[in-house]
Amino acid sequence: MMSIIFSFLGLMLFNSKFFWEVRFWWLMLMSIFSLKFFNLEVWGVVCMDYLYCDNMSGILMNLTFWISGLMMLASNYSVKFKNNKKLSFSFIIIILCLFVILFFISSHVMYFYIFFEISLIPTLMLIIGWGYQPERLQAGMYMMLYTITASLPLLLVLIMLGYLYNSFNMVLVNYLNCLNVLYNVNILWILGVMGAFLVKLPMFSVHLWLPKAHVEAPIAGSMILAGVLLKLGGYGILRLLSVFFFNDIFINKVLIIVCLWGGVITAVICVGQSDIKSLIAYSSVGHMGIMLAGSLSKFMWGWEGAMLMMVSHGFCSSGLFCLANLIYEKFKSRSLYLYGGLININSTMCLWWFLFCIGNMGAPPSINLISEIMLFCSMYMYSSLFIFVILFMVFLGGLYNLIMFVSIQHGGVMSYMNSSCVSNSSEYLLLFLHFYPMLFFILNIGCLNKIFLF
């Protein structure tokens, strides 16, 4: 807990222009020590009566700290210093990071719900206050309406489950279920619990708020949406499924089929996209659909692959949004048709595009490959008929990532581009700190075996 306190101090200190990167490095150092990134232990520490931290929440806490620091580094030039806007921007990031961390370590279901919902407010402020286009108001309204409407049944079901078990503490309920004190629950209860998290994940058919929010959000908003806030839905599903032991086979089959079908449809949409941020956002929907299908398969490989997919997607998707923002700041356009030949202007940035594109398609040596192998194997064990869908998704995933890379880096150089569009060292540092965990976390994949030891 002391490391968490020091991390927040690092976020709050040095609110001046000259110490912007000093604050970033302080946050990075403390976040590494907060989890011991390459020497994980099973935590399972109960703090007071309402907080509980195990390895599953600990990894996502570390991801939150890491992405929050990178958000500040990425917004160093896009957020202006006039009228203390950078100070208010930093304060919103601190509050958002605090709410997300409290959500991950809450063991009381009411605090679990409250922090899940209240994290929407700083996100909405980021989109509306620092968005690029006037349509950001509509994007914020879409996000609030989708998430709040789906979360009201969650509140009702959590209250009913609390009175059913005579306890609102998830740790105690988990122990009761391990003692075979099980209750029959209605299918409506399962849908009520899953609905809010499926929207936040988001699952295909309830995902329409996400591309709008990504397109209109600033770079920090896109990074926190892709890197952290989408993980709230995945963590909520894994946590509540492990606590309450919902075992309705029919609804699991329906959701798995919808997830895989949605993964195929979003991959096809990505192939025809011209807006680079929309392409990355739709690819996130496809990846999270695979993650949800693996977790609903109830195989251990599916759960471990889902957890690893959340971590790998957090770094890879956030890095792709950073690359898209770097191009947007230089050329003031997000259309793939207006790019071309960037390898002739900045070959080093072409290397970073290549690394993140192959990471997004699940190629070695990134941890995306391990997560997709585990999830696809769990899908095949669930039903051998899914092998055709899996092969098609792998093909489409490689196709739209190669289309994005080739459209940006190859071809003729546009007339409005010039050789002065070079990058500085802070941009390379930002991309390196996104790719570094994706590359080296593969050295300690065995730590996932300890996450789900209930």
C-alpha positions in Angstrom: 0.0 0.0 0.0 2.9 2.3 0.6 4.0 2.0 -3.0 0.5 3.0 -4.1 0.7 6.1 -1.9 4.1 7.0 -3.3 2.7 6.5 -6.9 0.0 9.0 -6.2 2.5 11.4 -4.7 4.5 11.1 -7.9 1.4 12.0 -9.9 0.7 15.1 -7.8 4.2 16.5 -7.5 6.0 18.7 -9.9 3.1 20.4 -11.6 5.4 22.6 -13.6 6.5 22.5 -17.2 10.1 21.6 -16.4 9.3 18.7 -14.1 6.7 17.0 -16.3 9.0 14.1 -17.1 10.4 13.9 -13.6 6.9 13.2 -12.3 6.5 10.6 -15.1 9.6 8.7 -14.1 8.7 8.8 -10.4 5.4 7.1 -11.3 7.1 4.5 -13.4 9.6 3.7 -10.7 6.9 3.3 -8.0 4.6 1.3 -10.2 7.4 -1.2 -10.8 8.0 -1.7 -7.1 4.2 -1.9 -6.4 3.9 -5.3 -8.1 7.5 -6.6 -8.6 6.7 -6.9 -12.2 9.0 -9.9 -12.8 8.7 -11.6 -9.4 5.0 -11.9 -8.8 3.6 -13.4 -5.6 0.1 -14.5 -4.7 -1.1 -11.5 -2.6 -4.5 -12.3 -1.1 -4.1 -9.5 1.4 -7.2 -8.2 3.2 -7.0 -4.5 4.1 -9.7 -3.5 6.6 -13.1 -4.9 5.8 -13.7 -3.5 2.4 -10.5 -3.8 0.5 -8.9 -7.0 -0.9 -6.0 -7.4 -3.2 -4.9 -10.6 -4.9 -2.7 -11.2 -7.9 -5.5 -10.7 -10.5 -6.3 -7.2 -9.2 -2.6 -6.5 -8.5 -1.6 -6.9 -12.2 -4.4 -4.6 -13.3 -3.4 -2.1 -10.7 0.1 -2.0 -12.1 -1.3 -1.6 -15.6 -3.3 1.4 -14.4 -0.3 3.1 -12.9 1.8 2.4 -16.0 -0.8 3.7 -18.5 -1.5 6.7 -16.3 2.1 7.8 -16.4 2.3 7.2 -20.1 -0.8 9.3 -20.5 1.0 12.3 -19.0 4.0 11.8 -21.2 1.8 11.5 -24.4 -0.1 14.6 -23.5 2.9 16.8 -22.8 2.5 18.7 -26.1 -1.2 18.3 -26.9 -2.4 19.8 -23.5 -1.5 23.5 -23.4 -0.3 25.4 -20.4 -2.7 28.3 -20.7 -5.2 29.0 -17.8 -3.8 26.1 -15.7 -5.3 23.5 -18.1 -2.4 21.1 -17.5 -2.9 21.3 -13.8 -6.6 20.5 -14.1 -5.7 17.8 -16.6 -3.3 16.2 -14.2 -5.9 16.4 -11.4 -8.5 14.5 -13.5 -6.0 11.8 -14.3 -5.2 11.4 -10.6 -8.9 11.1 -9.7 -9.6 8.6 -12.5 -6.6 6.5 -11.5 -7.8 6.6 -7.8 -11.3 5.4 -8.7 -10.0 2.6 -10.9 -7.6 1.4 -8.3 -10.3 1.4 -5.6 -12.6 -0.6 -8.0 -9.9 -3.2 -8.4 -9.4 -3.7 -4.7 -12.9 -3.4 -3.4 -14.3 -6.5 -1.8 -17.7 -5.0 -0.7 -20.1 -5.3 -3.6 -21.6 -1.9 -3.0 -18.2 -0.1 -3.2 -17.4 -2.4 -6.2 -20.5 -1.0 -7.9 -19.9 2.7 -6.8 -16.3 2.9 -8.0 -17.3 1.1 -11.3 -19.8 3.8 -12.0 -18.0 6.8 -10.7 -15.0 6.2 -13.0 -17.2 7.4 -15.9 -17.2 11.0 -14.6 -13.5 11.8 -15.1 -13.6 9.9 -18.4 -16.5 12.1 -19.6 -14.6 15.2 -18.4 -11.5 14.1 -20.5 -13.6 13.6 -23.6 -15.7 16.8 -23.3 -12.9 19.0 -22.0 -10.0 18.0 -24.3 -11.7 16.4 -27.3 -10.9 17.4 -30.8 -14.2 17.8 -32.5 -17.7 19.3 -31.6 -19.1 15.7 -31.8 -17.4 14.9 -28.5 -20.6 15.9 -26.7 -22.5 13.3 -28.6 -19.8 10.7 -27.9 -20.0 11.5 -24.2 -23.7 11.2 -24.2 -23.5 7.8 -26.0 -21.0 6.5 -23.4 -23.1 7.6 -20.4 -26.4 6.3 -21.8 -25.0 2.9 -22.7 -23.1 2.3 -19.5 -25.6 3.8 -17.0 -28.6 2.1 -18.5 -26.9 -1.3 -18.4 -25.6 -0.8 -14.9 -28.9 -0.2 -13.1 -29.9 -4.0 -13.2 -26.4 -4.7 -11.8 -27.2 -2.7 -8.7 -30.5 -4.5 -8.2 -29.0 -7.9 -8.6 -26.0 -7.2 -6.3 -28.4 -6.1 -3.6 -30.5 -9.2 -4.0 -27.4 -11.5 -4.0 -26.2 -9.7 -0.8 -29.4 -10.5 1.0 -29.5 -14.1 -0.4 -26.0 -14.8 1.1 -26.5 -12.5 4.1 -23.3 -10.9 3.2 -22.1 -8.2 0.8 -18.4 -9.2 1.2 -17.2 -11.0 -1.9 -14.4 -12.8 -0.1 -16.8 -14.3 2.4 -19.3 -15.3 -0.3 -16.5 -17.0 -2.2 -15.6 -19.1 0.9 -19.3 -20.0 1.3 -19.5 -21.2 -2.3 -16.3 -23.2 -1.8 -18.1 -24.9 1.1 -20.8 -25.9 -1.4 -23.4 -23.5 0.0 -24.8 -22.9 -3.4 -28.0 -21.2 -4.4 -30.1 -21.6 -7.6 -30.1 -18.3 -9.5 -32.4 -17.2 -12.3 -31.1 -16.5 -15.8 -32.3 -12.9 -15.3 -29.8 -12.6 -12.4 -27.0 -13.7 -14.6 -27.9 -11.2 -17.4 -28.3 -8.5 -14.8 -24.8 -9.1 -13.4 -23.2 -9.5 -16.9 -25.0 -6.7 -18.7 -23.1 -3.8 -17.2 -19.7 -5.5 -17.7 -20.6 -6.6 -21.3 -21.3 -2.9 -22.2 -18.1 -1.7 -20.5 -16.0 -4.5 -22.1 -17.7 -4.0 -24.7 -19.3 -7.0 -26.3 -20.4 -6.8 -30.0 -23.9 -5.4 -30.4 -23.4 -3.1 -27.3 -20.2 -1.6 -28.6 -21.4 1.4 -30.6 -20.4 3.9 -27.9 -16.7 2.9 -28.1 -15.7 4.0 -31.6 -17.4 7.4 -31.1 -15.6 7.9 -27.7 -12.2 6.9 -29.2 -12.5 9.1 -32.2 -13.6 12.2 -30.3 -11.4 11.7 -27.2 -7.9 13.2 -26.8 -4.9 11.0 -26.8 -5.0 10.5 -23.0 -8.7 9.6 -23.2 -8.1 7.0 -25.9 -5.2 5.5 -23.9 -7.1 5.2 -20.7 -10.2 3.8 -22.5 -8.2 1.2 -24.3 -5.6 0.5 -21.7 -7.6 0.5 -18.5 -11.3 1.2 -18.6 -12.1 -1.7 -21.0 -10.5 -3.9 -18.4 -13.1 -2.9 -15.8 -15.6 -5.0 -17.7 -13.3 -8.0 -18.0 -12.2 -7.8 -14.4 -15.8 -7.5 -13.2 -16.9 -10.6 -15.2 -13.9 -12.7 -14.0 -14.4 -11.6 -10.4 -18.1 -12.1 -10.1 -18.1 -15.4 -12.0 -15.4 -16.7 -9.6 -17.3 -15.4 -6.5 -20.9 -16.4 -7.3 -20.3 -19.5 -9.5 -22.9 -18.8 -12.1 -23.3 -22.0 -14.2 -26.0 -21.5 -16.8 -24.8 -23.4 -19.8 -27.4 -22.0 -22.3 -26.6 -18.4 -21.7 -22.8 -19.2 -21.9 -23.2 -20.8 -25.3 -25.2 -17.8 -26.6 -22.7 -15.3 -25.4 -19.7 -17.2 -26.8 -21.4 -17.5 -30.2 -22.2 -13.7 -30.1 -18.6 -12.9 -29.1 -17.0 -15.0 -31.9 -19.4 -13.7 -34.5 -18.7 -10.2 -33.3 -15.0 -10.8 -33.6 -15.4 -11.8 -37.2 -17.7 -8.8 -38.0 -15.5 -6.2 -36.4 -12.4 -7.7 -38.2 -14.3 -7.2 -41.5 -15.2 -3.7 -40.5 -11.5 -3.0 -39.7 -10.5 -4.1 -43.2 -12.8 -1.4 -44.7 -12.0 1.4 -42.3 -10.4 4.6 -43.4 -10.2 6.4 -40.0 -7.1 5.1 -38.2 -8.6 5.6 -34.7 -11.8 3.9 -35.6 -9.8 1.0 -37.0 -7.9 0.6 -33.7 -11.1 0.9 -31.7 -12.9 -1.8 -33.7 -9.9 -4.1 -33.3 -10.3 -3.6 -29.5 -13.9 -4.8 -29.8 -12.7 -8.0 -31.6 -9.9 -8.7 -29.1 -12.2 -8.2 -26.1 -14.8 -10.5 -27.7 -12.2 -13.3 -27.9 -11.3 -12.6 -24.2 -14.9 -12.8 -23.1 -15.4 -16.1 -25.0 -12.4 -17.6 -23.4 -13.5 -16.6 -19.9 -17.0 -18.0 -20.4 -15.6 -21.3 -21.6 -14.8 -22.0 -17.9 -11.5 -23.7 -18.9 -8.4 -22.7 -16.9 -6.5 -21.9 -20.1 -9.4 -19.7 -21.1 -9.3 -17.7 -17.9 -5.5 -17.3 -17.9 -5.5 -16.4 -21.6 -8.3 -13.8 -20.9 -6.2 -12.2 -18.1 -3.1 -12.1 -20.3 -5.2 -10.7 -23.2 -6.3 -7.8 -21.0 -2.7 -7.0 -20.1 -1.3 -7.4 -23.6 -4.2 -5.5 -25.2 -3.7 -2.6 -22.7 -0.2 -2.0 -23.8 -0.6 -2.7 -27.5 -3.8 -0.8 -28.1 -2.6 2.2 -26.1 0.7 2.2 -28.1 -1.2 2.1 -31.4 -3.3 5.1 -30.3 -0.1 6.9 -29.4 1.3 6.3 -32.9 -2.0 7.5 -34.4 -1.9 10.6 -32.3 1.7 11.3 -33.3 0.7 11.2 -37.0 -2.4 13.3 -36.4 -0.4 16.1 -34.6 2.0 16.3 -37.6 -0.4 16.0 -40.5 -3.8 17.0 -38.9 -5.6 14.0 -40.5 -6.7 10.5 -39.4 -7.5 9.3 -42.9 -5.5 6.4 -44.2 -6.0 7.7 -47.7 -4.0 10.9 -46.9 -0.9 9.0 -45.6 1.7 7.2 -47.6 5.4 6.8 -47.9 6.2 7.7 -44.3 9.0 5.2 -44.3 10.9 7.7 -46.6 10.4 10.5 -44.0 11.0 8.7 -40.7 12.2 5.2 -40.9 12.6 4.8 -37.1 8.9 5.5 -36.6 8.2 2.9 -39.3 10.0 0.3 -37.1 7.7 1.2 -34.2 4.6 0.9 -36.5 5.8 -2.5 -37.6 6.4 -3.8 -34.0 3.0 -2.6 -32.8 1.1 -3.9 -35.8 2.6 -7.4 -35.5 1.9 -7.3 -31.8 -1.7 -6.4 -32.5 -2.1 -9.3 -34.9 -0.6 -11.7 -32.3 2.8 -12.4 -33.8 5.9 -13.3 -31.7 7.7 -12.3 -29.6 4.9 -10.3 -27.9 2.6 -11.7 -25.2 -0.3 -11.2 -27.5 0.7 -14.5 -29.2 0.6 -16.5 -25.9 -2.8 -15.0 -25.0 -4.4 -15.8 -28.4 -3.0 -19.3 -28.4 -4.5 -20.0 -24.9 -7.8 -18.4 -25.9 -8.1 -20.3 -29.2 -7.2 -23.6 -27.6 -9.9 -23.1 -25.0 -12.4 -22.3 -27.7 -11.4 -25.5 -29.6 -11.7 -27.5 -26.4 -15.2 -26.0 -25.9 -16.3 -27.0 -29.4 -14.2 -28.3 -32.3 -16.5 -26.4 -34.7 -15.0 -23.1 -33.6 -11.8 -24.0 -35.4 -13.2 -22.5 -38.7 -14.1 -19.3 -37.0 -10.7 -19.1 -35.3 -8.8 -19.6 -38.6 -10.9 -16.9 -40.2 -10.3 -14.5 -37.4 -6.6 -15.0 -37.5 -6.6 -14.4 -41.2 -8.6 -11.2 -40.9 -6.5 -10.0 -37.9 -3.4 -10.2 -40.0 -5.1 -8.6 -43.0 -6.3 -5.4 -41.4 -3.1 -4.8 -39.5 -1.0 -5.3 -42.7 -3.4 -2.9 -44.6 -2.9 -0.3 -41.9 0.8 -0.6 -41.9 1.2 -0.7 -45.7 -1.2 2.3 -46.2 0.8 4.5 -43.8 4.3 3.5 -44.6 4.5 2.5 -48.2 3.4 4.2 -51.4 4.1 7.7 -52.8 4.9 10.6 -50.4 2.1 13.2 -50.3 3.0 16.7 -51.5 2.2 18.3 -48.2 4.7 16.1 -46.3 8.2 17.2 -45.8 11.4 16.0 -44.2 10.9 18.3 -41.2 8.3 15.9 -39.8 10.7 14.2 -37.4 10.2 12.8 -34.0 11.9 13.7 -30.7 13.3 11.5 -28.0 10.2 11.7 -25.7 8.1 10.1 -28.4 10.5 7.2 -28.8 10.6 6.9 -25.0 6.8 6.8 -24.9 6.7 4.0 -27.5 9.5 2.0 -25.9 7.7 2.0 -22.6 4.6 0.6 -24.3 6.5 -2.1 -26.1 8.9 -3.1 -23.3 6.3 -4.8 -21.1 4.8 -6.6 -24.1 8.2 -8.0 -24.9 9.6 -8.9 -21.5 6.5 -10.1 -19.7 6.7 -13.3 -21.8 9.7 -14.2 -19.6 7.3 -14.8 -16.7 4.2 -16.3 -18.2 4.2 -19.0 -15.5 3.0 -16.4 -13.0 -0.5 -16.7 -14.5 -0.8 -20.1 -13.0 -0.9 -18.5 -9.6 -3.6 -15.9 -10.4 -6.6 -18.2 -10.3 -5.7 -20.3 -7.3 -8.9 -19.9 -5.4 
